[in-house]
């Protein structure tokens, strides 16, 4: 038995019992394949990404004080509390969380009008995020940060200062103009912003750089900054697949 935490609410809050937790599903890598006549094997095009995976839970609920319809309605409200992707956790894998959405039709078995049983399936992004990867790391001078996994992570980096400065991660530089207090670089979204204002127009990449937002590779990563940048805060977003 255990608990699901979906969009900030526990399954306990709607009287659910988790009877079976999901299998460990390894995400499918996004390859395109093409066979070339006269050549052994398939030609692979690696899109450098992974597909969504299902997380399937067998759940049950029951109460002598409530009828089946009342309890099923509470479950439906809980499942549909998020519009789009939301955070999914469970007590089976307490070190990780996932980003998922719920879409499926759900047929809840009615047992004597006071019990219910069903299988609920979330569609999850391929990453299993380490909760420790949400811990902020602050730099007031050049330093290093270690990625404990073998998968590159896409951090959220907040740069503080005034006027303009240069942020350098693993030798790749980004010039940020008009910082005005702080600018956030969200590598997963590929966006820079300050409050609700997009700052992508105020970013310049170094000469011969590949115009991508910073990533943290496996092992040690170097971070430095110059100009009017006074501090850098990093949420590294470590994950495994």
C-alpha positions in Angstrom: 0.0 0.0 0.0 1.1 3.5 -0.6 0.3 7.1 -1.7 0.3 9.1 -4.9 1.0 12.8 -4.8 -0.6 14.4 -7.9 -0.6 18.2 -8.6 0.1 18.9 -4.9 -2.6 16.7 -3.5 -2.3 13.3 -1.8 -4.4 10.3 -2.9 -5.2 10.0 0.8 -7.2 13.2 0.5 -9.8 11.4 -1.7 -9.7 8.1 0.2 -7.6 6.1 -2.4 -5.6 3.1 -1.5 -2.8 2.2 -4.0 -2.8 -1.5 -4.5 -0.1 -1.8 -7.1 2.6 0.7 -8.1 3.9 1.2 -11.7 6.5 -1.0 -13.3 9.8 0.7 -14.1 9.3 1.7 -17.7 12.5 2.8 -19.6 11.7 5.5 -22.1 12.0 4.8 -25.8 14.7 6.8 -27.5 13.5 9.0 -30.4 15.3 7.5 -33.4 14.2 7.8 -37.0 15.2 4.8 -39.1 15.7 4.3 -42.8 16.9 1.3 -44.6 19.4 1.9 -47.5 19.2 -0.9 -50.2 22.5 -2.7 -50.4 23.6 -1.7 -46.9 23.4 -3.9 -43.8 21.3 -2.5 -41.0 19.3 0.6 -40.7 20.4 4.2 -40.9 19.7 5.9 -37.6 18.8 9.6 -37.1 19.1 10.4 -33.4 16.7 13.2 -32.4 18.4 13.4 -29.0 15.2 13.0 -27.0 13.0 10.3 -25.5 9.3 9.6 -25.7 6.7 9.8 -22.9 6.1 6.7 -20.8 3.0 5.5 -18.9 2.8 5.2 -15.1 0.0 2.8 -14.2 -1.5 2.5 -10.7 -4.1 0.0 -9.5 -6.2 1.9 -6.9 -9.2 1.2 -4.7 -11.5 3.1 -2.4 -14.3 2.2 0.0 -16.5 3.6 2.8 -19.7 2.5 4.5 -20.7 6.2 5.0 -20.4 7.2 1.3 -21.8 5.7 -1.8 -19.8 4.7 -4.9 -20.8 7.7 -7.0 -19.8 10.2 -4.3 -16.4 8.7 -3.9 -15.8 8.2 -7.7 -16.7 11.9 -8.2 -14.0 12.9 -5.7 -11.4 10.8 -7.5 -12.4 12.4 -10.8 -12.0 15.9 -9.4 -8.6 14.9 -8.1 -7.4 13.4 -11.4 -8.6 16.4 -13.4 -7.3 19.0 -11.0 -4.5 19.8 -13.5 -4.8 21.2 -16.9 -1.8 19.8 -18.8 1.4 18.7 -17.2 1.8 18.6 -13.4 4.0 17.1 -10.8 3.6 13.4 -10.0 5.2 11.6 -7.0 4.6 8.4 -5.1 5.7 6.8 -1.9 7.3 4.0 -3.8 10.0 6.2 -5.3 10.5 8.9 -2.7 13.8 10.2 -4.2 12.2 11.2 -7.5 9.3 13.0 -9.1 7.9 13.1 -12.6 6.1 15.6 -14.8 2.9 14.0 -16.2 -0.6 14.6 -17.4 -3.8 12.7 -17.0 -6.1 12.2 -20.0 -7.7 8.7 -20.1 -11.3 7.8 -19.7 -11.6 5.9 -16.4 -14.0 3.0 -15.7 -14.3 2.5 -12.0 -15.7 -0.8 -10.9 -18.7 -0.6 -8.5 -18.5 -3.1 -5.7 -21.7 -3.2 -3.6 -22.1 0.5 -4.1 -19.6 1.2 -1.3 -16.3 0.1 -2.9 -14.5 0.9 -6.1 -11.5 -0.3 -8.0 -9.7 1.0 -11.1 -6.4 1.4 -12.9 -5.3 4.9 -13.5 -2.6 5.8 -16.0 -0.6 9.0 -16.2 1.5 9.9 -19.3 4.9 11.0 -18.0 7.7 12.9 -19.5 10.7 10.5 -19.8 12.8 12.1 -17.0 12.7 10.9 -13.4 13.8 14.1 -11.7 15.9 13.8 -8.5 14.4 15.9 -5.7 17.9 17.0 -4.8 18.1 18.6 -8.2 15.6 21.2 -7.1 17.9 22.4 -4.4 19.3 25.8 -5.2 23.1 26.3 -5.5 24.4 29.9 -5.2 27.6 31.2 -6.7 29.2 34.5 -5.8 32.4 33.7 -7.6 33.5 31.1 -10.2 33.0 27.5 -9.2 32.0 24.0 -10.1 28.9 21.9 -9.8 28.8 18.1 -10.1 26.1 16.3 -12.1 25.6 13.0 -10.2 23.9 11.3 -13.2 25.0 10.2 -16.7 22.3 12.4 -18.3 22.8 16.0 -19.3 20.5 18.3 -17.3 18.8 21.5 -18.3 19.1 23.9 -15.4 17.2 27.0 -14.4 19.8 29.7 -13.8 19.1 33.1 -12.3 21.6 35.8 -12.9 21.7 38.9 -10.6 23.3 42.2 -11.3 22.8 45.4 -13.3 23.6 46.6 -16.8 25.2 43.6 -18.6 27.5 40.7 -18.0 28.8 37.4 -19.4 27.8 34.0 -18.0 30.1 31.1 -19.0 29.2 27.4 -18.4 31.7 24.8 -19.5 33.5 27.3 -21.7 30.4 28.5 -23.6 29.5 32.1 -23.0 26.2 34.0 -23.0 26.2 37.8 -22.8 23.1 39.1 -21.0 22.3 42.8 -21.6 20.0 44.9 -19.4 19.9 42.5 -16.5 17.9 45.1 -14.3 18.0 43.1 -11.0 17.8 39.5 -12.3 17.3 37.5 -15.4 16.2 33.8 -15.5 17.6 31.4 -18.1 15.4 28.4 -18.3 17.3 25.8 -20.4 14.4 23.4 -20.7 12.1 26.0 -22.2 14.9 27.8 -24.1 13.7 31.1 -22.7 15.2 34.0 -20.8 12.9 36.3 -18.8 12.6 38.8 -16.0 9.2 38.6 -14.4 6.8 38.3 -17.3 9.0 40.0 -19.7 10.9 38.0 -22.3 14.6 38.8 -22.4 15.7 36.5 -25.3 16.3 39.7 -27.3 18.9 40.7 -24.8 21.0 37.6 -25.1 24.1 37.2 -27.3 26.1 34.1 -27.6 29.8 34.0 -27.9 31.6 33.8 -31.2 31.2 30.3 -32.8 28.8 29.1 -30.1 25.9 26.9 -31.0 23.2 29.2 -29.6 21.8 26.7 -27.0 21.0 27.4 -23.4 23.4 25.9 -20.7 23.5 22.2 -20.0 25.2 20.3 -17.2 27.0 17.3 -18.5 27.9 14.2 -16.3 30.5 15.0 -13.8 32.0 18.4 -13.0 30.7 21.5 -14.7 32.5 24.9 -14.6 30.5 28.1 -14.0 32.0 31.6 -14.1 30.7 35.1 -14.8 32.0 38.7 -15.4 30.9 42.2 -16.0 28.1 43.5 -13.8 26.9 40.1 -12.7 27.1 39.8 -8.9 25.6 36.4 -8.2 24.3 33.3 -9.9 21.7 30.9 -8.5 21.3 27.5 -10.1 18.5 24.9 -9.9 20.3 22.0 -11.7 17.3 19.8 -12.4 19.2 16.5 -12.2 17.4 13.5 -13.7 17.7 10.0 -14.9 15.7 8.2 -17.6 
